Amino acid sequence: MNHLAPAALDVARIRQDFPILSQTVRGKPLVFLDSAASAQKPRAVIDAMVTAMETQYANIHRGLHWMSERTTEAYEATRDDAARLLNAADRAEIVFVRNSTEAINLVAHSYGRGVLRPGQAVLISAMEHHSNIVPWHMLRDAHGIELRIAPISDAGELDLDAFERLLEDGKVGLVSITQMSNVLGTYTPAERIVRIAHAYGAKVLFDGSQAIVHRRIDVQALDCDFYVFTGHKLYGPTGIGVLWARRELLEQMPPFLGGGDMISSVSYERSTWAAVPHKFEAGTPAILEGIALGAAIRYVEALGYDAIAAHEQALTEHALARLSVIEGLTIIGRAQDRGGVVSFTLNGAHAHDIATLLDRSGIAVRAGHHCAEPLMRRLGIDSTARASFAAYTLPSEIDALADALLRVREFFG
Amino acid sequence: MSNAGPRDLYQDVILRHSRTPRHAGTPERYAATAKGDNPMCGDRVQVFLSYSADGRIIDPRFDARGCAISIASADLMAEAVDGLAPDEARQVFEGFQIMARTGACPDGNARTELLRPLAGVHEYPGRVKCATLPWHALMAALAGERQATSE
């Protein structure tokens, strides 16, 4: 099956960069097909964290000593890496947060309460992760913002006509939508979403948690207003993520959390805010994780997004071909433009049982509702099993999955 | 699955109870009912209780959507507590919780022994909740509550 791997990505060599991939699980080679939940870490990321701790570490942005200055430089270099990754116009548009969830909460709290007015609406889609639903429920209840849901087709594609109709009354101030579904693998039509939303005066936030792992993102070309992603799905550490927003929006927005590092001056009576992005970065941040995120970004850039995207496409096609011929197996989500996240159900076997049996073969998949309960209800199912792919995934691992699923089906048949 | 075999968890008796549970279904009449949800995975179970004149559980029933482990556990639970006084059922649950955590059956209680096929779940920490979910619903129903509180 090696002919399916695109020549551009040397997966065998890439796998050597990920120490964990040589581990065995229950006596079998690890087949890790759960990268959409969190990706494994390359040596470059591991080394960046260890090297910082061993040779170059102090608190940042405040010490007038060598260690602090060097650590600040390393941390701030990641801001440049992230700006380059997203093609941001200005490095000050990169706000470090813990993860995508915190980024969306920041926007919901700060832009939602500070800029949106009661009576306005936020529009999301029917295939959002809970992290792009719950913050808007909280904003709705606290601030009188209406929440609208753009429907999807049974294939798992955004209904663009319905999407536009929901914008027509001009009340929607913000569209907050995934760029790639963590359940269905669907890529949403990002450029068209922005064009339509802007025509009705709405800003657009993309949840890029999944998309940025597989596709080159250019926020200026996309012309979106906010973009969020998390480091740990992009081969980086946990605890660090990015909110990008147009500078004029960040300037408009009040701070989210208050504390050290985000102020210009503090008296007992009042505080004034630091300039963006520091206005949004209260307290000592995830310094080591921030430094290592830079290593992850540079690692991905060195692989190259063209090769990464081609690899993902080939793996996805291979997976759909292998899995769809398994009797009783239903692939959930058949969007035209879809990527390396494949959810499925199997007659007679609950997703948990599938996951437990696959685990016995050393195969790691996710099972459950994938933090997308409303989507599960929309699709009329309780849970799915989900295989997801990364730059280090081999076609032979998908074959192992398909073979194991045949045995699962026999077992529960 | 191949070498070690999945049978330590999925014994034949588990598969039988999950495929064709004997105590599934919503009864026409019942004295108490409670739901249990596992918000982490979407599993749902509802337990229906009737009581005899002297307050014993009679013909407990359940309605479940979930994995083989949760459905088999609900069915075995119904068998284990049928005819028991509420306090006796609570004791069986205490024993079962220890079994699900350690794999060992702690007491000589014959009702707890009925649950032994589920002891293998202790090897799978992520699956223990699947096995205990129906029990939490049962405990809530016995307490006159409508919803099990999560663990």
Interface residues (C-beta under 8 A of the other chain):
Chain A: R26 G27 A349 H350 A351 H352 D353 T356 L357 L358 R360 S361 A367 G368 H369 E373 M376 D382 S383 A404 R407 V408 F411 F412
Chain B: M1 S2 N3 A4 P6 L9 Y10 L15 M40 C41 G42 D43 R44 R65 G66 C67 A68 I69 Y124 R127 C130
